[in-house]
Amino acid sequence: MEGMNSLLTGIGQILHIVLNVYLWIIIIGALISWVNPDPFNPIVRFLRKVTDPLFFWLRRHMPLVMGGIDISPVIAIALIVFIDNTLVPTLIEQGNLIANILIGAGQSIILILNFYLTIVIIAAVVSFVNPSPYNPIVRILSAFTEPLFSWFRRRLPLVVGNIDLSPALVIVIILIINSLVSRTLIQLGYTLKIKGGL
């Protein structure tokens, strides 16, 4: 029995290392893709060969293109964070599956919300300098944020003078969701572990 426990712990630790290496490959690949790299560069080809199968699988199962922007790397990162916070601890602890699922789900939601929060903050700051609407970065920010901003503007009086308060409202909503939903899931997971897990 002791040997089986050691084996599962070892598998969990190896899986944790593999997932973290793959996570960094996705992040590096996503960052490099923003500069339109040479597709024949061996590093670029390696990154695409390693990450494209996961991206294609995700795109087949959910709509991951928003305003012409592919967000499959973000979802892939959230999925890896979920697996790393669910499967790895379950193997190492030899149990606590439900508790670890709650913790993993909470961590993944926090990651996605924080990513979107960063985009909203950048979009709000950039809007103060009247950027060119043809700038590619401005277009990416607008594709991510404008649908949500305009949805709130149609329903609430969020433009005071020349100041649009919709980004501030979205930021507050994201912070509330992060606090209430995500942290509640994580806290519930840890509480289950303290009580013996499931």
Secondary structure, DSSP 8 states (H G I E B T S, - for coil): -HHHHHHHHHHHHHHHHHHHHHHHHHHHHHHHHTT---TTSHHHHHHHHHHHHHHHHHHHHS--EETTEE-HHHHHHHHHHHHHHHHHHHHHHT--HHHHHHHHHHHHHHHHHHHHHHHHHHHHHHHTT---TTSHHHHHHHHHHHHHHHHHHHHS--EETTEE-HHHHHHHHHHHHIIIIIHHHHHHHHHHHHTT--
